Amino acid sequence: MRTDIQRQAKGKISALRDLYACSGTQIGAFMKSAIYPGSFDPVTFGHLDVIRRAAKIFDGLTVSVLNNKLKTPLFSVEERVKILKEAVKDIPNVEVESFSGLLVDYARSRDVHVVIRGLRAITDFEYELQNAQTNAKLSNGGLDTIFLTTSLEYAYLSSSSVKEIASFHGDISMCVPEFVAELVYQKYGLEKK
């Protein structure tokens, strides 16, 4: 199964190179800016690792907080945007905003052609690959996804696990910045660990 996925990925990369070569477009032409969408509820060191690395690749990176009405988040969209702005304030080419609706429509409205997604494990890849292919189809090939593998030190980390640990008053200091940990504990009516 892994070989099939690798073969598909290599085929897509090859097809993209051919497409860009035929159109006369340099591969970097669409890589001036990118979107890193997610719920970020709460933002973790894993998210921040992906943000910092993507910000080195692109001239501009927009961290886009999804307003997903199907989920009940710990923090409101406005709170998550505020938290992220504080967390990335030292990265000059990163901006933070929120969006709702389809990612392809949001990307089109911003004239952005690249989405960043972080991968922790092969199970993430299967899910993210399907989303990437769907977004490519919905955008008529106008939206590509670049996957950044999470640094090994954060491979175990997810916002869901952070919330679960915090809800039992466990120590989340190794998962999120200190100010985020304080806010998470406050949401659960707990004192900082």
Secondary structure, DSSP 8 states (H G I E B T S, - for coil): -HHHHHHHHHHHHHHHHHHHHHHT--GGGG-SEEEEEE--TT--HHHHHHHHHHHHHSSEEEEEEE--TTS--SS-HHHHHHHHHHHTTT-TTEEEEEE-S-HHHHHHHHT--EEEEEESSHHHHHHHHHHHHHHHHHTTT--EEEEEE--GGGTT--HHHHHHHHHTT---TTTS-HHHHHHHHHHTT----
